């Protein structure tokens, strides 16, 4: 059965929320920082460190003005889903698998990819794009002199 990446939530923060995120991050900074949740009728309960780190990453992204997309994705995805996550065609993805650029494994006759590997490939591509853009800007700046 194919796995899709439909359960995505996009959050948009206004200037006030960005400032609030920065304030919370200032409180969390340091080795003793922690989060807790509670209600008026229930004592505060500490948030597990793993969840706290996830929330902290979201707050850091909000505070820096970054775009945030939160998705629940399974640990393994199909080639079609991986291609959609990377914004490439499935044949291009299969070329990457064949040449070893992107690790994959077989489940019966079907090729599956670890979600972490797909995300790592996406981060690497974005970093290459940023570096190329920075080089282009540097070239453009050199032409002005």
Phi and psi restraints in degrees (value plus and minus 20) as a CYANA .aco file:
   2 UNK   PHI     -91.6   -51.6
   2 UNK   PSI     124.1   164.1
   3 UNK   PHI    -124.2   -84.2
   3 UNK   PSI     110.8   150.8
   4 UNK   PHI    -131.0   -91.0
   4 UNK   PSI     145.0   185.0
   5 UNK   PHI    -132.6   -92.6
   5 UNK   PSI      38.8    78.8
   6 UNK   PHI    -111.4   -71.4
   6 UNK   PSI     -42.1    -2.1
   7 UNK   PHI    -105.2   -65.2
   7 UNK   PSI      51.0    91.0
   8 UNK   PHI    -135.5   -95.5
   8 UNK   PSI     118.6   158.6
   9 UNK   PHI    -140.5  -100.5
   9 UNK   PSI     109.2   149.2
  10 UNK   PHI    -127.7   -87.7
  10 UNK   PSI     111.3   151.3
  11 UNK   PHI    -135.9   -95.9
  11 UNK   PSI     117.7   157.7
  12 UNK   PHI    -143.3  -103.3
  12 UNK   PSI     103.8   143.8
  13 UNK   PHI    -124.2   -84.2
  13 UNK   PSI     117.2   157.2
  14 UNK   PHI    -107.1   -67.1
  14 UNK   PSI     157.1   197.1
  15 UNK   PHI     -79.3   -39.3
  15 UNK   PSI     -59.4   -19.4
  16 UNK   PHI     -83.8   -43.8
  16 UNK   PSI     -63.2   -23.2
  17 UNK   PHI     -86.5   -46.5
  17 UNK   PSI     -54.3   -14.3
  18 UNK   PHI     -82.7   -42.7
  18 UNK   PSI     -65.3   -25.3
  19 UNK   PHI     -82.5   -42.5
  19 UNK   PSI     -61.8   -21.8
  20 UNK   PHI     -83.8   -43.8
  20 UNK   PSI     -59.9   -19.9
  21 UNK   PHI     -81.5   -41.5
  21 UNK   PSI     -61.6   -21.6
  22 UNK   PHI     -82.5   -42.5
  22 UNK   PSI     -61.6   -21.6
  23 UNK   PHI     -81.6   -41.6
  23 UNK   PSI     -65.6   -25.6
  24 UNK   PHI     -83.5   -43.5
  24 UNK   PSI     -62.1   -22.1
  25 UNK   PHI     -82.1   -42.1
  25 UNK   PSI     -58.0   -18.0
  26 UNK   PHI     -80.2   -40.2
  26 UNK   PSI     -56.0   -16.0
  27 UNK   PHI     -91.8   -51.8
  27 UNK   PSI     -56.0   -16.0
  28 UNK   PHI     -98.1   -58.1
  28 UNK   PSI     -40.9    -0.9
  29 UNK   PHI     -80.6   -40.6
  29 UNK   PSI     115.3   155.3
  30 UNK   PHI      91.2   131.2
  30 UNK   PSI     146.5   186.5
  31 UNK   PHI     -89.2   -49.2
  31 UNK   PSI     -40.6    -0.6
  32 UNK   PHI    -115.9   -75.9
  32 UNK   PSI     -17.2    22.8
  33 UNK   PHI     -88.7   -48.7
  33 UNK   PSI     120.9   160.9
  34 UNK   PHI    -174.7  -134.7
  34 UNK   PSI     145.2   185.2
  35 UNK   PHI    -137.7   -97.7
  35 UNK   PSI     129.0   169.0
  36 UNK   PHI    -161.0  -121.0
  36 UNK   PSI     136.0   176.0
  37 UNK   PHI    -146.6  -106.6
  37 UNK   PSI     134.4   174.4
  38 UNK   PHI    -191.5  -151.5
  38 UNK   PSI     156.7   196.7
  39 UNK   PHI    -151.3  -111.3
  39 UNK   PSI     150.2   190.2
  40 UNK   PHI     -78.5   -38.5
  40 UNK   PSI     -54.9   -14.9
  41 UNK   PHI    -116.4   -76.4
  41 UNK   PSI     -16.2    23.8
  42 UNK   PHI    -154.5  -114.5
  42 UNK   PSI     118.6   158.6
  43 UNK   PHI     -84.1   -44.1
  43 UNK   PSI     129.1   169.1
  44 UNK   PHI     -77.0   -37.0
  44 UNK   PSI     121.8   161.8
  45 UNK   PHI    -141.7  -101.7
  45 UNK   PSI     108.7   148.7
  46 UNK   PHI     -85.5   -45.5
  46 UNK   PSI     121.9   161.9
  47 UNK   PHI    -101.8   -61.8
  47 UNK   PSI     113.5   153.5
  48 UNK   PHI     -75.5   -35.5
  48 UNK   PSI     123.9   163.9
  49 UNK   PHI     -73.4   -33.4
  49 UNK   PSI     -58.3   -18.3
  50 UNK   PHI     -83.3   -43.3
  50 UNK   PSI     -63.0   -23.0
  51 UNK   PHI     -90.2   -50.2
  51 UNK   PSI     -57.7   -17.7
  52 UNK   PHI     -80.0   -40.0
  52 UNK   PSI     -61.5   -21.5
  53 UNK   PHI     -84.5   -44.5
  53 UNK   PSI     -59.1   -19.1
  54 UNK   PHI     -82.9   -42.9
  54 UNK   PSI     -66.2   -26.2
  55 UNK   PHI     -83.1   -43.1
  55 UNK   PSI     -59.9   -19.9
  56 UNK   PHI     -82.8   -42.8
  56 UNK   PSI     -60.0   -20.0
  57 UNK   PHI     -82.9   -42.9
  57 UNK   PSI     -60.1   -20.1
  58 UNK   PHI     -83.9   -43.9
  58 UNK   PSI     -64.7   -24.7
  59 UNK   PHI     -82.5   -42.5
  59 UNK   PSI     -59.8   -19.8
  60 UNK   PHI     -82.4   -42.4
  60 UNK   PSI     -61.9   -21.9
  61 UNK   PHI     -84.8   -44.8
  61 UNK   PSI     -62.7   -22.7
  62 UNK   PHI     -82.6   -42.6
  62 UNK   PSI     -66.0   -26.0
  63 UNK   PHI     -83.0   -43.0
  63 UNK   PSI     -50.6   -10.6
  64 UNK   PHI    -109.5   -69.5
  64 UNK   PSI     -20.9    19.1
  65 UNK   PHI      60.9   100.9
  65 UNK   PSI      -5.9    34.1
  66 UNK   PHI     -96.3   -56.3
  66 UNK   PSI     139.9   179.9
  67 UNK   PHI    -101.8   -61.8
  67 UNK   PSI     119.0   159.0
  68 UNK   PHI    -140.3  -100.3
  68 UNK   PSI     111.5   151.5
  69 UNK   PHI    -147.7  -107.7
  69 UNK   PSI     101.8   141.8
  70 UNK   PHI    -128.3   -88.3
  70 UNK   PSI     105.3   145.3
  71 UNK   PHI    -153.6  -113.6
  71 UNK   PSI     124.9   164.9
  72 UNK   PHI    -116.6   -76.6
  72 UNK   PSI      94.3   134.3
  73 UNK   PHI    -145.9  -105.9
  73 UNK   PSI     118.5   158.5
  74 UNK   PHI     -87.5   -47.5
  74 UNK   PSI     145.5   185.5
  75 UNK   PHI     -89.5   -49.5
  75 UNK   PSI     -45.0    -5.0
  76 UNK   PHI    -146.1  -106.1
  76 UNK   PSI     125.4   165.4
  77 UNK   PHI    -151.9  -111.9
  77 UNK   PSI     139.2   179.2
  78 UNK   PHI     -96.0   -56.0
  78 UNK   PSI     148.3   188.3
  79 UNK   PHI     -85.0   -45.0
  79 UNK   PSI     -56.0   -16.0
  80 UNK   PHI     -85.1   -45.1
  80 UNK   PSI     -63.1   -23.1
  81 UNK   PHI     -86.8   -46.8
  81 UNK   PSI     -62.8   -22.8
  82 UNK   PHI     -81.0   -41.0
  82 UNK   PSI     -62.1   -22.1
  83 UNK   PHI     -82.3   -42.3
  83 UNK   PSI     -61.5   -21.5
  84 UNK   PHI     -84.9   -44.9
  84 UNK   PSI     -59.9   -19.9
  85 UNK   PHI     -82.8   -42.8
  85 UNK   PSI     -56.4   -16.4
  86 UNK   PHI    -106.4   -66.4
  86 UNK   PSI     -32.5     7.5
  87 UNK   PHI      52.4    92.4
  87 UNK   PSI      12.8    52.8
  88 UNK   PHI    -148.1  -108.1
  88 UNK   PSI     149.7   189.7
  89 UNK   PHI     -97.9   -57.9
  89 UNK   PSI     138.2   178.2
  90 UNK   PHI     -82.6   -42.6
  90 UNK   PSI     -62.2   -22.2
  91 UNK   PHI     -79.3   -39.3
  91 UNK   PSI     -57.5   -17.5
  92 UNK   PHI     -85.5   -45.5
  92 UNK   PSI     -61.0   -21.0
  93 UNK   PHI     -81.1   -41.1
  93 UNK   PSI     -63.7   -23.7
  94 UNK   PHI     -84.0   -44.0
  94 UNK   PSI     -52.9   -12.9
  95 UNK   PHI     -84.7   -44.7
  95 UNK   PSI     -61.1   -21.1
  96 UNK   PHI     -83.9   -43.9
  96 UNK   PSI     -58.9   -18.9
  97 UNK   PHI     -86.2   -46.2
  97 UNK   PSI     -65.3   -25.3
  98 UNK   PHI     -83.0   -43.0
  98 UNK   PSI     -61.1   -21.1
  99 UNK   PHI    -106.1   -66.1
  99 UNK   PSI     -17.3    22.7
 100 UNK   PHI      64.7   104.7
 100 UNK   PSI     -15.4    24.6
 101 UNK   PHI     -87.0   -47.0
 101 UNK   PSI     -52.1   -12.1
 102 UNK   PHI    -149.1  -109.1
 102 UNK   PSI      96.4   136.4
 103 UNK   PHI     -87.9   -47.9
 103 UNK   PSI     124.4   164.4
 104 UNK   PHI    -170.7  -130.7
 104 UNK   PSI     148.0   188.0
 105 UNK   PHI    -163.6  -123.6
 105 UNK   PSI     144.2   184.2
 106 UNK   PHI    -118.6   -78.6
 106 UNK   PSI     119.5   159.5
 107 UNK   PHI    -140.6  -100.6
 107 UNK   PSI      78.0   118.0
 108 UNK   PHI      47.3    87.3
 108 UNK   PSI    -141.3  -101.3
 109 UNK   PHI    -118.4   -78.4
 109 UNK   PSI     -20.9    19.1
 110 UNK   PHI    -117.4   -77.4
 110 UNK   PSI     122.1   162.1
 111 UNK   PHI    -110.4   -70.4
 111 UNK   PSI     112.8   152.8
 112 UNK   PHI    -146.6  -106.6
 112 UNK   PSI     131.9   171.9
 113 UNK   PHI    -146.6  -106.6
 113 UNK   PSI     123.9   163.9
 114 UNK   PHI     -92.9   -52.9
 114 UNK   PSI     115.9   155.9
 115 UNK   PHI     -78.5   -38.5
 115 UNK   PSI     -59.1   -19.1
 116 UNK   PHI     -80.2   -40.2
 116 UNK   PSI     -58.8   -18.8
 117 UNK   PHI     -86.9   -46.9
 117 UNK   PSI     -58.8   -18.8
 118 UNK   PHI     -85.9   -45.9
 118 UNK   PSI     -64.1   -24.1
 119 UNK   PHI     -83.8   -43.8
 119 UNK   PSI     -58.2   -18.2
 120 UNK   PHI     -83.8   -43.8
 120 UNK   PSI     -61.1   -21.1
 121 UNK   PHI     -84.3   -44.3
 121 UNK   PSI     -58.8   -18.8
 122 UNK   PHI     -85.8   -45.8
 122 UNK   PSI     -64.5   -24.5
 123 UNK   PHI     -82.1   -42.1
 123 UNK   PSI     -62.5   -22.5
 124 UNK   PHI     -82.9   -42.9
 124 UNK   PSI     -61.7   -21.7
 125 UNK   PHI     -84.9   -44.9
 125 UNK   PSI     -62.8   -22.8
 126 UNK   PHI     -82.7   -42.7
 126 UNK   PSI     -58.6   -18.6
 127 UNK   PHI     -85.7   -45.7
 127 UNK   PSI     -61.4   -21.4
 128 UNK   PHI     -82.0   -42.0
 128 UNK   PSI     -60.8   -20.8
 129 UNK   PHI     -84.4   -44.4
 129 UNK   PSI     -62.1   -22.1
 130 UNK   PHI     -82.9   -42.9
 130 UNK   PSI     -62.9   -22.9
 131 UNK   PHI     -83.9   -43.9
 131 UNK   PSI     -61.5   -21.5
 132 UNK   PHI     -85.2   -45.2
 132 UNK   PSI     -60.3   -20.3
 133 UNK   PHI     -86.1   -46.1
 133 UNK   PSI     -61.3   -21.3
 134 UNK   PHI     -83.0   -43.0
 134 UNK   PSI     -60.5   -20.5
 135 UNK   PHI     -84.5   -44.5
 135 UNK   PSI     -59.6   -19.6
 136 UNK   PHI     -84.1   -44.1
 136 UNK   PSI     -63.6   -23.6
 137 UNK   PHI     -82.6   -42.6
 137 UNK   PSI     -59.2   -19.2
 138 UNK   PHI     -84.8   -44.8
 138 UNK   PSI     -62.5   -22.5
 139 UNK   PHI     -81.1   -41.1
 139 UNK   PSI     -63.4   -23.4
 140 UNK   PHI     -84.0   -44.0
 140 UNK   PSI     -58.8   -18.8
 141 UNK   PHI     -87.0   -47.0
 141 UNK   PSI     -55.4   -15.4
 142 UNK   PHI     -88.1   -48.1
 142 UNK   PSI     -51.9   -11.9
 143 UNK   PHI     -88.8   -48.8
 143 UNK   PSI     -47.7    -7.7
 144 UNK   PHI     -94.4   -54.4
 144 UNK   PSI     -39.7     0.3
